[in-house]
Each structure stands twice: as C-alpha cells, then as structure tokens.
Amino acid sequence: MSEQLKPLSAVLDNVLARLACLEAQLGVAPPPMSTVDGATTATATVVVPDNDDELHPRLTGFDIHITNSLLPFTSACTSLGPDMDTIGSSVHTIWNTMRNIIELGTLYKKPFDPDNTSTYLQPHLKPIQDAMSSIRLARLDRKFDYHIKAIMEMLSCVSWMVMMPPPSPSVFVKDTIGASDFWANKIRKEYKDKSGDEGHIKFCDTMKALVLDLSSYLKEHHLSGLAWNNANGREDFVSAKVGGSSSSGGASSEKTVVPSSSSGTMKAPGGAGAGDIFAELKKKQTGDGSSAATGLKKVTKDQQTWRKEYKNDEPPVQPVAPSSKLTASSSAFSAKTTSSLGPPKCEYQERGCKWNVENQTKETCEGGVCKVAVTDAKQQVYIYKCQNVTIQITGKLKSVIVDSCAKVGVVFDTAISACEVVNCKSVQVQSTNLCPSFSIDKTDGIVIHLTNEAVSQSVFVTSKSSEMNGESGICLLFAVQCIAFEMDSNDMIVSFSSLSMRN
C-alpha cells in the first residue's frame, strides 16, 4: 500500500469498527469476511460484550464527558469557597440525573407520546428541578451574583432531554453559551487583572468547556433527541424506577434503573399500564370459558340507534305534556319576557338634551301609543328595549335612535341629522316630513315610510341587516345581497352602492 493511502486506510478501519459495534448492539449478525488477494476486507477486531454488565456506548461516552468536563467545573466551584462548593454539588446532581435518564433510554423503548410533550419523563426530572431551585434560591455573597446568573443560564441546556428537533440537541445546547457568556464576561472583566483570583477565570472557562463538551457528546450519541433502545428495549417504561446517583468518571457504575417485578413496581401517575390491564382481564377468565365480559347486558337491535333500519322505523315523538300545559308554558314564557324588561321610562334629561324612552309596551301606554312632545330642535330621542308599541314624536328634532326594540312603530316629523336603527326586529319607521339619513345596523325586518319629497333627499346606510323595505307610493325592496325595485311615473332609481333614492 502506498504512503498516500495509509491515512485513508486508518479512517476506513475506524468506520468499519464503529459499524461492527452498532451491529453488535442491535443484534445484527455481521456478514462473513471475504478475502481479496489473501487479505481480509476488514482489519479491525471488535469485542462484542457477552453480558449485561458491559456499559452501553452512550453511557461510556457520558462518563468520559463527566470526567473531562464536569469534574474540572466542580473543582473550580470548590476553589471559590464553601458556598460555591454547594452550587457545584447541585450541578453534579443535575448531571447524574441526566445520566440516569440516558441509561433509561438504553434499556427501554420510547414510550408512546402523540403530543411530543415528554410527560413520561416528569417523575425522573424531579431531582433536576429540585437542584435548580436550590441554586436559584441560594443566598450567597454579593460577589457571586454573576456566577449564579451564569450558572442558571448555562443550566437551560438541560432541556435537550425533552425537546424535539429542529434544532438538534447539539445545536440547542451550543446556543446556550451566548447567554451564560454574557455574565461570564462580566466575571472575567472584574477579575482579569487581580492576582490571586484566577479561580474565577477558571470557573468561567470550565463552565464554557462543559457546555461545549456536552454539545459534542450529543452530536455523537443523541443526534435527533434522547436516544432509546427501540430494537431490543423493554416496553413497560411506566414501571421504570431511577435509583441512587450512579458513580461517574469511567469507574464501575451501579445500576440506576430497577426492572419491574411482581413485588415492587412504581406505577404511572395516570394509573396502571396496558400490561396490568391485560393481566387483570386474564385473571377474570375461568375454566368454563367465562371472561371479564360475562354477565354484561346485551344491547338489543332496537337499542342500536346508529342502525339505518332503526332510524327508518323510528316512531313519531309523542308530546310529553298536554296541550293545556303547553299553552300555559307559552303564556309563562311571554310573561317572563315582558317581566325581564325594566321599569318603563319616558323622561327628558337636560344634560345632553335627550329624551329617554325605555321599556315601553302596549300595556304601559294608553292605547298602545307613547307620545313624545319635542319643544326644541336640539333635542334627540333615544328609544330602548320597547315592544309592541308605537312611539309618536311631534315637533322638529335633532335625531332619533331606535335600539334593541321589537315590533315597534316610530313616527316623527322632521329629523335634522339622522335616524338610526340598531339591533331591532320587525320595526317600522315613518317620517312625515324630511330625514336626510337613515342608518340600519344588525336589524332583521324593517319598513321605512317616506314622503315623495323626502325620497330625493334621503340616504340609506345598512350593515348586517335583512328584510329591509321602503315605501313611498311604490314598492321598493333593498337587501344586503340583492336589489329588486319597480319604476313608477316619477322614474325613481335605487342605487346599491350608496343605498340612496332620488327622483
């Protein structure tokens, strides 16, 4: 082999070795090694673990990460005093909990999570939450304020375990360096030229190296989120229980996950798992063929309302109450509607020059007519929540407003400004002289009576209304979607764009 191909050969040998390791973990038998010109195609020898005591490559890589990056950071915290030593211990607890969760991924298949909320990890994240709370609530010397803020920003990288890409966990963790470096740079600036305070600078450097090394580890072992053993892992993740903190640093590691057993099982907060349900159903079975469904009532055909033939044969619904009771109910409903109105009012307010006509009905007015005498052209009439009554307004006035009325007729002489009708049903408005503008909003059913003189000077503006009619010696119908009209001898025209009438 030439000297130029030797580096390429070493790279290929490394790739083959890693592929063989993956095959061994997945239980895939490697293909037989062929020989070409007396040389084998693969030169690397891979030792396949024969028992469960061998650490998974993900755990081995994380132990190396703890030895190379976490321990120097905790040592830097210890060198700053006993207060920061406690903070370093809390960070160490967070990383140990992270290792426990990674070990869960090596033993179990990924639980079903349609909403991608990772709620199944919440019980296992409790130590991390407690440790972060203790760091946040720590009462340290004022000189460590920047240190605590930098650590809290750095700890946001722990969220990689519950996130879904994009971005990838490696990129997500690396992006947290900017926030933590903001406070770390303040520490560097404060202790840059002070002799004997190199521990603060080391604290900043080791913290940044910790995040960068974690990003490199995730890029190699958890490229698209927390990795699981979907090939050969267990399915009863809800029964997984995290034990004590496992030792780190490449040494022998204790088992942090206790498999489910018949004697002690941690059940999910939401109840038993699917395996427990099927086991319970199996217990219900007896030797004579009875099962858990034995003794349940059978749904007959006439109770299966989803059937088409049942719907066709459905008998007519019989009234549940006699007609006399229905009549009484209708009367009670009508009385309730009337009683829901407030006290009737027809009074003039000096402030605002306004007449208030409210809650008038046929019973509250003599002959079903409520009369309003306007004495000044500056006055306006406000009609609110009236039913089955006619409002007769005499005298020249500023404007008329009809609001939330039903089956009401309004008659007035001359309005200088406008007549507005809002939130009404089945009302009639008549102007015996002139009214320059009519505004109709959210009204169903209205008839406007105009004189021949007022037709050419009135403008109509409508919004969200229907069944609108205008009468002035001819039949006019103008609606929101369509217009139908008849021409008379005066050659009158209805324009939809401005809803106006002119001779």
C-alpha positions in Angstrom: 0.0 0.0 0.0 1.4 3.5 -0.9 2.1 6.1 1.7 -0.7 8.3 0.4 -3.4 5.7 1.1 -2.3 4.9 4.6 -4.3 7.7 6.3 -7.4 6.8 4.3 -7.0 3.2 5.3 -6.9 4.2 9.0 -10.2 6.2 8.5 -11.9 3.2 6.8 -10.8 0.9 9.6 -12.3 3.2 12.2 -15.6 3.4 10.3 -15.7 -0.4 10.0 -15.1 -0.8 13.7 -17.9 1.5 14.6 -20.3 -0.2 12.2 -19.4 -3.5 13.7 -20.1 -2.1 17.2 -23.5 -0.9 16.1 -24.3 -4.3 14.6 -23.4 -5.9 17.9 -25.7 -3.6 19.9 -28.6 -4.2 17.5 -28.2 -7.9 17.4 -27.4 -8.0 13.7 -25.0 -10.7 12.6 -22.1 -9.3 10.6 -21.5 -10.7 7.1 -18.7 -13.2 6.6 -15.4 -11.6 5.9 -14.2 -12.2 2.4 -10.6 -12.2 1.3 -9.2 -10.5 -1.7 -5.7 -11.4 -2.8 -5.0 -13.1 0.6 -6.2 -10.0 2.6 -9.4 -9.7 4.5 -11.7 -6.7 3.7 -12.0 -5.8 7.4 -8.9 -5.5 9.6 -10.4 -4.3 12.8 -11.3 -6.7 15.6 -14.4 -5.8 17.7 -15.0 -7.3 21.1 -18.8 -7.9 21.5 -20.0 -7.7 25.1 -21.4 -11.1 26.2 -23.2 -9.9 29.4 -25.3 -7.1 30.6 -22.6 -5.7 32.9 -20.9 -4.0 29.9 -21.7 -0.3 29.7 -23.6 1.0 26.7 -21.5 3.3 24.5 -23.8 6.1 25.3 -23.1 5.7 29.0 -19.4 5.2 28.4 -19.3 8.5 26.4 -21.2 10.3 29.1 -18.9 9.1 31.8 -15.9 10.4 29.8 -17.8 13.7 29.4 -18.2 13.9 33.2 -14.6 13.0 33.8 -13.2 15.5 31.3 -15.6 18.4 31.8 -17.9 18.2 34.8 -15.3 17.4 37.4 -13.0 20.3 36.5 -16.0 22.6 36.7 -17.0 21.4 40.2 -13.4 21.7 41.3 -13.4 25.3 40.1 -16.5 25.9 42.2 -14.9 24.3 45.2 -11.9 26.5 44.9 -14.1 29.6 45.2 -15.3 28.7 48.7 -17.8 26.6 50.6 -20.8 28.5 49.2 -19.8 27.8 45.6 -18.9 24.2 46.6 -22.6 23.6 47.4 -23.6 25.1 44.0 -21.1 22.7 42.3 -22.6 19.7 44.2 -26.1 20.7 42.9 -24.7 20.9 39.3 -23.2 17.4 39.8 -26.6 16.1 40.9 -28.1 17.5 37.7 -25.6 15.7 35.6 -26.0 12.5 37.5 -29.8 12.6 36.9 -29.1 13.3 33.3 -27.0 10.1 33.2 -29.8 8.1 34.8 -32.3 9.3 32.1 -29.8 8.4 29.4 -29.5 4.9 31.0 -33.3 4.6 30.8 -33.0 5.2 27.1 -30.6 2.3 26.7 -33.0 -0.1 28.5 -36.4 0.9 27.3 -38.3 1.6 24.0 -39.5 5.1 23.6 -43.0 5.5 25.2 -46.0 6.5 23.1 -46.2 10.3 23.1 -48.5 11.6 20.4 -48.3 15.2 21.6 -44.5 15.2 21.9 -44.7 16.7 25.4 -42.4 14.1 27.1 -44.6 14.0 30.2 -43.4 10.4 30.8 -40.1 11.9 31.9 -41.5 14.2 34.5 -41.0 11.9 37.5 -37.4 11.3 36.5 -36.7 15.1 36.1 -37.7 15.9 39.7 -34.1 15.8 41.1 -33.1 18.3 38.3 -35.9 20.6 39.2 -35.1 20.5 42.9 -31.4 21.1 42.3 -32.1 24.1 40.0 -34.5 25.5 42.6 -31.8 25.2 45.3 -29.3 27.1 43.1 -31.9 29.8 42.3 -32.8 30.3 46.0 -29.2 30.2 47.3 -28.3 33.2 49.5 -24.6 33.8 48.7 -22.2 36.7 49.0 -22.9 39.6 46.6 -19.7 38.9 44.7 -21.2 35.6 43.4 -24.2 37.2 41.8 -22.8 37.0 38.3 -21.7 33.4 39.0 -25.2 32.3 39.9 -26.7 34.1 36.9 -24.2 32.5 34.6 -24.9 29.0 36.0 -28.7 29.5 35.7 -28.3 30.5 32.0 -26.0 27.5 31.4 -28.4 25.1 33.0 -31.0 25.8 30.3 -29.1 23.3 28.2 -30.5 20.5 30.3 -33.8 20.9 28.4 -32.3 18.9 25.5 -33.8 15.8 27.0 -37.4 16.9 26.5 -37.1 18.8 23.2 -37.9 17.7 19.7 -35.7 18.7 16.8 -35.3 21.0 15.0 -32.9 22.3 16.1 -30.9 19.2 17.1 -29.9 18.8 20.8 -26.3 19.6 19.9 -27.2 22.9 18.3 -29.6 23.7 21.1 -27.0 23.2 23.8 -24.4 25.1 22.0 -26.7 28.1 21.6 -26.9 28.5 25.4 -23.3 29.5 25.6 -24.1 33.1 24.5 -26.5 33.7 27.4 -24.1 32.3 30.0 -21.1 34.0 28.5 -22.8 37.4 28.9 -22.4 37.0 32.7 -19.2 35.1 32.5 -17.6 38.0 30.6 -18.5 40.3 33.4 -16.7 38.0 35.8 -13.7 37.9 33.5 -13.6 41.7 33.3 -13.9 42.1 37.1 -11.1 39.6 38.0 -8.9 39.9 34.9 -6.1 41.9 36.5 -6.4 40.8 40.1 -3.7 38.5 41.3 -4.8 35.5 43.4 -8.3 35.4 41.9 -7.5 33.1 39.0 -10.2 30.7 40.3 -12.9 33.0 38.9 -11.4 32.9 35.4 -11.1 29.1 35.7 -14.7 29.0 36.7 -15.8 30.7 33.5 -13.5 28.7 31.3 -14.5 25.3 32.7 -18.2 26.2 32.5 -18.0 27.0 28.8 -15.9 23.9 28.2 -18.6 21.8 30.0 -21.3 23.1 27.6 -19.1 22.6 24.5 -18.2 19.0 25.5 -21.9 18.2 26.2 -22.7 19.5 22.7 -20.1 17.3 21.2 -21.4 14.3 23.1 -25.0 14.9 22.0 -23.8 15.3 18.4 -22.3 11.8 18.5 -24.9 9.8 20.5 -28.2 11.8 20.5 -28.4 13.5 17.2 -32.2 13.7 16.9 -33.2 13.8 20.6 -32.9 11.5 23.5 -32.0 8.1 22.1 -34.0 5.0 23.0 -33.5 1.2 22.6 -36.4 0.7 20.1 -34.9 -2.6 18.8 -34.4 -4.7 22.0 -35.6 -2.5 24.8 -38.4 -3.1 27.3 -41.9 -1.6 26.8 -43.0 -1.1 30.4 -41.4 2.3 30.8 -44.0 3.5 33.3 -42.7 0.9 35.7 -39.1 2.2 35.5 -37.6 3.5 38.7 -34.5 5.5 39.0 -32.2 4.5 41.8 -29.5 6.4 43.6 -26.9 8.5 41.8 -24.6 6.3 39.8 -20.9 6.9 40.1 -19.2 8.7 37.2 -15.8 9.2 35.8 -15.4 6.0 33.9 -15.4 3.8 37.1 -17.7 0.9 37.7 -21.3 2.2 37.6 -24.2 1.0 39.7 -27.5 0.1 38.1 -29.7 3.1 38.3 -32.8 1.5 36.7 -34.6 -1.2 38.6 -36.7 -3.5 36.3 -40.3 -4.0 37.2 -41.1 -7.0 39.4 -44.2 -8.6 41.0 -43.1 -7.4 44.4 -42.5 -3.7 43.9 -43.5 -1.6 40.9 -43.7 2.1 40.5 -47.0 2.8 38.7 -47.6 5.7 36.4 -49.3 8.7 37.9 -52.2 8.2 35.5 -52.9 4.6 36.6 -51.8 1.1 35.6 -50.2 0.4 32.3 -51.5 -1.7 29.5 -49.8 -4.8 30.7 -51.5 -4.6 34.1 -54.9 -4.2 32.4 -54.5 -7.3 30.2 -53.2 -9.3 33.3 -56.3 -8.2 35.2 -58.6 -9.3 32.3 -56.8 -12.6 32.1 -57.4 -13.3 35.8 -61.2 -12.9 35.2 -61.2 -15.8 32.8 -62.4 -19.1 34.2 -62.1 -22.7 33.1 -65.7 -22.8 31.7 -64.9 -20.1 29.1 -66.3 -17.2 31.1 -64.4 -13.9 30.7 -64.5 -10.4 32.0 -67.5 -9.7 29.8 -69.6 -12.4 31.3 -72.7 -11.1 32.9 -72.9 -7.8 31.0 -76.2 -6.8 29.5 -76.6 -7.3 25.8 -77.5 -4.3 23.6 -80.5 -5.4 21.5 -81.1 -4.3 18.0 -83.9 -1.8 18.9 -81.4 0.0 21.1 -78.7 0.4 18.4 -79.8 3.8 17.2 -76.9 4.0 14.8 -78.5 1.4 12.5 -80.2 2.7 9.4 -83.2 0.5 9.6 -83.8 1.6 13.2 -83.8 5.2 12.1 -86.3 4.5 9.3 -88.6 2.7 11.8 -88.3 5.3 14.4 -91.8 6.1 15.7 -93.0 9.7 15.9 -92.2 11.5 19.0 -95.1 11.8 21.4 -95.7 15.0 23.3 -94.7 14.7 26.9 -97.2 17.2 28.2 -100.9 18.0 27.3 -101.7 20.9 25.1 -103.1 22.9 28.0 -99.8 22.8 29.8 -98.0 23.8 26.6 -100.3 26.8 26.4 -99.7 27.7 30.0 -95.9 27.3 29.3 -96.1 29.7 26.3 -98.0 32.2 28.4 -95.5 32.0 31.2 -92.7 32.5 28.7 -94.4 35.6 27.3 -94.9 36.9 30.8 -91.3 36.2 31.6 -90.1 38.1 28.5 -92.2 41.1 29.5 -91.1 40.9 33.1 -87.5 40.8 32.1 -87.9 44.4 30.9 -87.0 47.1 33.4 -89.4 49.8 34.6 -90.9 51.9 31.8 -89.5 55.3 31.4 -90.3 58.4 29.3 -88.5 61.4 30.5 -86.4 64.3 29.3 -82.8 64.9 30.5 -81.5 68.4 30.5 -77.9 67.1 30.2 -77.5 66.1 26.7 -80.9 67.4 25.5 -82.2 63.9 25.2 -85.5 62.1 25.6 -85.2 58.6 27.1 -88.0 56.2 26.1 -87.3 52.8 27.6 -89.1 49.5 28.3 -92.4 50.7 26.9 -95.0 48.1 26.0 -98.6 48.0 24.9 -99.8 47.6 28.5 -97.8 50.6 29.8 -99.1 53.1 27.3 -102.6 54.3 26.8 -104.0 52.8 23.6 -100.6 51.3 22.9 -99.1 54.7 21.8 -96.3 56.5 23.7 -96.3 60.2 22.8 -93.2 62.4 23.0 -93.5 66.2 22.5 -90.3 67.8 21.3 -90.0 71.5 22.0 -86.5 72.3 20.8 -84.8 71.3 17.5 -81.6 70.5 19.5 -83.3 67.6 21.4 -82.9 64.0 20.4 -85.0 60.9 21.2 -83.4 57.6 22.3 -85.8 54.6 22.2 -84.5 51.5 24.0 -86.0 48.0 24.6 -89.6 48.8 23.7 -92.0 46.1 22.5 -95.4 46.0 20.7 -95.9 49.8 21.0 -96.0 52.9 18.8 -93.8 55.8 19.6 -95.2 59.1 18.2 -92.9 62.1 18.2 -94.2 65.6 17.5 -92.0 68.5 16.7 -88.8 69.1 14.9 -85.8 67.3 16.5 -82.2 66.6 16.0 -82.1 62.8 15.7 -83.9 59.6 16.5 -82.2 56.4 17.8 -84.0 53.1 18.0 -82.1 50.4 19.9 -82.9 46.8 20.8 -86.6 47.1 20.0 -89.1 44.5 18.6 -92.4 45.1 16.8 -92.2 48.8 17.4 -93.5 51.6 15.2 -91.8 55.1 15.2 -93.4 58.1 13.7 -91.7 61.5 13.7 -92.0 64.8 11.8 -88.6 66.2 10.8 -85.1 65.0 11.8 -82.3 67.4 11.1 -79.4 64.9 11.5 -80.4 61.2 11.0 -82.5 58.2 12.2 -80.6 55.2 13.5 -82.0 51.7 13.9 -79.7 49.2 15.8 -80.3 45.6 16.9 -84.0 45.6 16.2 -86.6 43.1 14.8 -89.8 43.8 12.9 -89.9 47.6 13.2 -91.5 50.4 11.1 -90.2 53.9 10.9 -92.2 56.8 9.3 -91.0 60.3 8.6 -93.9 62.6 7.8 -91.6 65.3 6.5 -87.8 65.1 6.0 -84.9 63.0 7.3 -81.6 63.3 5.4 -80.1 60.0 6.6 -81.2 56.5 7.7 -78.6 54.1 9.3 -79.7 50.5 9.7 -77.4 48.1 11.6 -77.9 44.5 12.7 -81.7 44.7 12.1 -83.9 41.9 10.8 -87.2 43.2 9.3 -87.7 47.0 8.8 -90.1 49.1 6.8 -89.4 52.8 6.2 -92.2 55.1 5.1 -91.2 58.3 3.3 -92.9 61.1 1.6 -92.3 61.9 -2.0 -90.3 65.0 -1.0 -88.0 63.0 1.3 -87.2 60.3 -1.2 -84.9 62.5 -3.2 -83.1 63.8 -0.1 -82.6 60.6 2.0 -79.6 58.4 2.1 -79.6 54.8 3.4 -76.6 53.1 5.0 -77.0 49.4 6.0 -74.8 46.8 7.7 -75.5 43.2 8.6 -79.3 43.6 8.1 -82.0 41.8 6.2 -85.7 42.2 5.2 -85.4 45.9 4.6 -88.3 47.6 2.7 -89.0 51.2 1.9 -92.4 52.6 0.8 -93.3 55.9 -0.8 -96.2 55.3 -3.3 -94.1 52.5 -4.9 -92.8 49.0 -3.9 -89.1 49.1 -3.0 -87.0 46.1 -1.7 -83.3 46.6 -1.0 -81.3 43.9 0.8 -77.7 43.2 1.6 -77.1 40.7 -1.3 -79.7 41.7 -3.9 -82.0 44.6 -5.0 -85.4 44.4 -6.6 -87.4 47.5 -7.5 -90.2 48.8 -9.7 -90.1 52.1 -11.6 -93.1 54.4 -11.3 -94.1 57.5 -13.2 -91.6 59.6 -11.3 -88.7 57.5 -12.7 -87.2 56.7 -9.3 -83.9 54.9 -9.0 -82.4 52.9 -6.2 -78.5 52.9 -6.1 -77.0 49.9 -4.2 -73.5 51.4 -3.9 -74.8 54.2 -1.6 -78.3 52.9 -0.9 -79.8 56.2 -1.8 -83.0 57.2 -3.5 -83.5 60.2 -5.8 -86.1 61.5 -8.3 
